[in-house]
Amino acid sequence: MAHQNASGTASSLTRPGQLNSASDARALYLKLFSGEMFKGFQNNAIARDLVMKRTLKNGKSLQFIYTGRTTAEYHTPGNAILGNSDGAPPVAEKTITIDDLLISSAFVYELDETLAHYELRGEISKKIGYALAEKYDRLIFRAIAKGARQASPISKTDFVEPGGTQVQLTRSGVTNATAAYDSECLINGFYDAAAALDEKGISTEGRVGVLNPRQYYELIQAVGSNGLVNRDEQGDSLQKGNGIIEIAGIKIYKSMNIPFFGNYGTLYGSASSTNPGVTSPGNVGSFIGNTDASKWGGLEDARASVTGVNNNYGNHSDFANSCGLIFQKEAAGVVEAVGPQVQVTSGDVSVVYQGDVILGRLAMGADFLNPAACVELLAGAAAGSTGNAAFGTSYPANG
């Protein structure tokens, strides 16, 4: 017979959400939807593994050392060897500062959760992960576009290193922004970018390109006869945008988070010098193709003067003709002080409000590192033109 206490209840109460029958009665439940948040983040953040990532502790910023080239010279017998006579290699630094805490949260009313016929917390947690991943990728991609317009941090006389590259997509009969969706222009642009990276001495390892979905599928339709597709890949793997297509050794990904004609991911409307001329499929909602920078889909102001931003990611007017990125891993760096985490209220707070706040948080900063490893694709305008010029050029902070 089970032991009973004086009040008639079981003396050893089984709480399925409790860890080792002690402490928080919801501890194990927390892990369940925490996992959903991390899954949502990892499935949607592609830039994190394509650039240099470092973890920061006990500080607000991290310095990356940039070493320039050196020379070789013949030794004169009897002379002391005390380093090259020209003082090479020159060294510079790049500082990336952590931006303020990035959060996404939701309040879950306990009664609503009780009455719901679906698993509410897991779904909300996934959407929180999506929101953090979206912001994470957008800042990194903006930093790479910024780097494509910069000179090298090495400025020593006779040792100036290569800077970034902008490639204008164009061919005979296609000169405006519609070139962004022209497969021939895109393929030529990738070869131009690869040649530029080769000329500037950038490693072939870790080269990637990021396009928007329509550009990616335009390439898939056009590559059947020119050997750009890996024939070992079968079925729907070709459609996933996970680096299956490769042009000139550059693996291609697709994302709706790249700067695209002053917007994110896509832009609908009539063809012009700043619009590729794609008709909206209709019913796209508030997030997609929205040109209002104050709302969901618009490319917001993320300059260093904006509250919470400590690195300069530019404004929507700085990406007027941007339509794709090609880069190597050394192109940019991301520094994390707080990796993607989830926090949930409990105890007295939950009692007072009869519900819980689910909070996803992240503290990171990003900026370009080696401009020579950055290539930005433009359509409808030339390199360095208005809306496509350099910004945030001061070293080492690049604010």
TAUR-V216917 format. One record per run of one state. SS is the DSSP state (alpha for helix, beta for strand, coil for the rest). FROM is the first residue (numbers start at 1). TO is the last residue. If there is no record, write none. Layout:
ss | from | to
SS | FROM | TO
SS | FROM | TO
This chain:
ss | from | to
coil | 1 | 3
beta | 4 | 4
coil | 5 | 9
beta | 10 | 10
coil | 11 | 18
beta | 19 | 19
coil | 20 | 21
beta | 22 | 22
coil | 23 | 26
alpha | 27 | 44
coil | 45 | 46
alpha | 47 | 49
coil | 50 | 51
beta | 52 | 55
coil | 56 | 60
beta | 61 | 67
coil | 68 | 90
beta | 91 | 97
coil | 98 | 101
beta | 102 | 109
alpha | 110 | 115
coil | 116 | 119
alpha | 120 | 147
coil | 148 | 164
beta | 165 | 169
coil | 170 | 170
beta | 171 | 171
coil | 172 | 173
beta | 174 | 174
coil | 175 | 176
alpha | 177 | 181
coil | 182 | 182
alpha | 183 | 199
coil | 200 | 207
beta | 208 | 211
coil | 212 | 212
alpha | 213 | 222
coil | 223 | 228
beta | 229 | 229
coil | 230 | 234
alpha | 235 | 239
coil | 240 | 241
beta | 242 | 247
coil | 248 | 249
beta | 250 | 254
coil | 255 | 258
beta | 259 | 260
coil | 261 | 262
beta | 263 | 264
coil | 265 | 267
beta | 268 | 268
coil | 269 | 271
beta | 272 | 272
coil | 273 | 274
beta | 275 | 275
coil | 276 | 277
beta | 278 | 278
coil | 279 | 297
beta | 298 | 298
coil | 299 | 315
alpha | 316 | 319
coil | 320 | 321
beta | 322 | 327
coil | 328 | 328
alpha | 329 | 331
beta | 332 | 344
coil | 345 | 347
alpha | 348 | 353
coil | 354 | 354
beta | 355 | 368
coil | 369 | 370
alpha | 371 | 373
beta | 374 | 379
coil | 380 | 399
